[in-house]
Amino acid sequence: MDFLSPAQIVGYLAFILGVTAFAQRIDWKLKTLVAVECLAYTVHFAMLGNGTASSSAALSAVRMFASLKTRSPSLAAFFLAANIGLGLWLAHSWTASFSIAAGCLGTVGAFFMTGIRLRALLFLATLCWLSNNIASGSIGGTLLESIIAVVNGTTMWRLWRQGRVR
């Protein structure tokens, strides 16, 4: 495995963006940085040849940007259907279910949750992405999701301590 291949370097960029995102205590900052991280992930997974993960990341980026402006259940349903439909269409193995599940969890979180509940669903999505990244051979992505789990857990703890449970 080439640790400095162009695909892995883009994965490292996603790593930096993701860690920064999940350290945010303000929802709109979290969503904005996650959207940009997802754009880097889109390129990363396309370069690794994982079309399902690339499409899920692209949908996640658009979804996060959209969720900054609206909490429309209809739009959430569109993103759920698009994530499942496109994911199944592009899937080549059962491991594609990880990125599909991550996209669905992120959609529900982005459109219907705030505060700790948003971060809890994104934590579950993180575990799905971690499984996908291990299966895909994504070094930066595996590091990213491992660190995000810790950073997000820490941020949830800090919010809980401040009484910002929502």
MOPEZI-V274753 format. One record per helix or strand of 3 or more residues. SS is the DSSP state (A for helix, B for strand). FROM is the first residue (numbers start at 1). TO is the last residue. Records with the same first field share a line. If there is no record, write none. Layout:
SS = FROM-TO / FROM-TO
This chain:
A = 6-22 / 27-48 / 51-67 / 73-90 / 96-112 / 115-136 / 139-161
